[in-house]
């Protein structure tokens, strides 16, 4: 079953290589998506893939060195996810 999620990370998540590290973690999983900084200081992640792959990817982020920067994260399903080619850092 395919899963598509949007996750917002809060804490010290900008200016610390967070997006680059998330993209690096993504290389180990069969997921597509994007990660970007938001103006309010959060980071938004969108991921699409097999349910187990997406779950493992999100867990790997929380178990990585990034956990020291995350104070809070919230996840919601994406009912109509965009089409991604690979996993990218967005700069918009």
SVG drawing of the C-alpha trace seen along z (x, -y; Angstrom):
<svg xmlns="http://www.w3.org/2000/svg" viewBox="-7 -34 32 36">
<polyline fill="none" stroke="black" stroke-width="0.4" points="0.0,0.0 1.3,-3.5 1.6,-6.1 2.0,-9.9 2.6,-12.1 3.4,-15.6 5.6,-16.1 6.4,-19.4 9.5,-19.5 10.0,-22.2 12.9,-23.1 16.4,-24.1 15.8,-22.7 17.1,-25.5 20.7,-26.5 22.0,-23.2 22.1,-21.1 18.7,-19.5 17.4,-19.4 20.7,-18.0 20.7,-15.4 17.1,-14.4 18.0,-14.0 21.0,-11.9 18.8,-9.6 16.2,-9.4 18.9,-7.8 18.7,-4.6 14.9,-4.2 12.7,-3.7 10.8,-7.0 10.2,-10.1 9.5,-13.6 10.9,-16.9 12.0,-18.9 12.0,-22.6 12.4,-25.4 9.3,-27.4 9.3,-31.1 8.0,-30.4 11.1,-28.4 9.8,-24.9 10.8,-22.4 8.3,-20.7 8.8,-17.2 6.6,-15.4 7.3,-11.7 5.6,-9.2 6.3,-5.4 5.4,-2.0 3.9,-2.3 6.7,-0.3 9.4,-2.3 7.8,-5.7 7.5,-4.5 11.1,-3.3 12.3,-6.5 10.5,-8.7 11.8,-6.6 15.4,-6.8 15.1,-10.6 14.1,-10.4 16.9,-8.0 19.6,-10.0 21.7,-12.8 18.8,-15.1 16.9,-14.0 18.9,-16.5 17.4,-19.4 13.8,-18.2 11.6,-19.4 8.3,-18.5 7.0,-16.9 3.5,-16.4 2.4,-14.2 -0.7,-14.3 -1.6,-12.2 -1.4,-13.9 -4.6,-12.9 -3.5,-14.2 0.4,-14.2 2.4,-16.0 4.4,-13.8 8.0,-13.7 11.1,-12.5 13.5,-11.4 13.9,-13.2 14.8,-16.9 15.5,-19.9 13.1,-22.7 14.1,-26.3 10.8,-28.0"/>
</svg>
